[in-house]
Amino acid sequence: MFNINTNDSRQFFANAWAMRYITQDPLQQRVIKIIHAHPEYQHIVENLEQWKDHNWLPEQGETNPFLHMSLHLALQEQVAMNQPFGIAEIHQKLCQKSGDEMQAEHLMMDALVEMIWQAQRYGGGFDVNCYITQLRRLIDLGEEDKPRLNPHEV
C-alpha cells in the first residue's frame, strides 16, 4: 500500500467492507474484522460518498476512523512480523490481560501514535527504544537492559 492517497485508502476500507460476505483476501478479511469490531464506523464505510472529503479534527474531539483502522492494521503487521522484536509477546500478553484483541491494540495504539507524533514534531526517526518501553509498561515491564539500534541510525 505505497503511494496511496487519502481517497484510495478510504475506498480500500469501503470496498473490503462491501465484500465482507464473499472475500477470501487475507488483508480484506483483517480489515473486515477491524470494521466489525468498530460498529461506530460501519455507517461511514457503507456511505463513503458522504464522508470521502470529511476531515475529522482532533481539536474538536474527533477521531479519524480511517486513521484509527489503519493503525490497527499497522499494529497487526508489526505483531505478525514481530518487529520490533518482542511486540508479538507483548500483544499476546495484552490480549490475555484485556480479554480482547482489539482492546489490546487500542492500548498499544497510544504508544504508536505517540512515537509517530514525536518523530514528526522533532523531525527525527521513530524511536524504537521509547516505543518498546511504552509497550512493555503495558504489561508491567520497564525499559530493556540493552538499547536497540533505531532504523534511522543504521
C-alpha positions, -999 to +999 in steps of 0.1 A: +000+000+000+026+025-011+018+059-027-019+057-018-038+090-013-065+096+012-093+088-012-077+055-023-072+045+013-108+052+023-121+034-008-100+004+002-118+001+035-152+006+019-145-020-007-133-045+018-165-040+039-187-043+008-170-076+001-173-089+037-195-119+028-175-131-002-139-121+000-111-146+005-084-119+005-065-121+039-059-083+040-095-076+033-105-102+060-084-083+085-100-050+076-135-066+079-126-079+114-115-044+124-146-027+110-168-054+126-152-046+159-160-009+154-197-006+147-195+032+151-175+033+118-197+009+097-221+036+085-191+057+073-176+029+052-211+020+039-218+056+029-184+066+017-196+092-007-210+113+022-177+110+040-150+109+014-140+145+018-147+148+055-118+159+078-120+147+113-104+172+136-087+161+169-090+196+183-128+191+181-126+157+198-130+137+166-112+106+157-105+099+120-120+064+116-097+056+086-066+065+105-078+045+135-084+014+114-051+019+096-033+020+130-049-014+138-035-027+105-001-013+113+000-029+147-012-062+133+015-061+108+041-054+134+028-083+155+028-107+125+065-098+118+074-094+155+090-061+146+101-045+168+113-077+183+091-086+213+059-069+202+042-102+194+047-114+230+035-080+244+004-082+222-003-118+233+000-108+270-022-077+265-048-099+247-048-122+277-049-093+302-077-074+285-095-105+271-099-088+237-076-084+208-090-050+197-088-036+232-051-048+234-045-030+201-062+002+214-038+002+244-008-003+221-021+023+196-015+051+221+022+042+222+024+040+184+007+073+179+029+090+205+061+078+187+048+089+153+039+123+167+073+126+184+091+117+151+071+143+132+074+170+159+111+167+163+120+157+128+138+126+139+132+090+132+110+066+150+125+058+185+121+021+188+135+021+223+109+046+236+082+027+217+090-007+230+095+007+266+060+022+264+046-011+252+065-031+279+050-009+306+015-020+295+025-055+308+043-042+338+078-043+324+102-015+322+130-004+299+151-032+283+186-037+296+202-032+262+191-004+239+182-012+203+196+004+172+170+027+157+162+023+120+173+059+113+206+053+130+217+025+106 
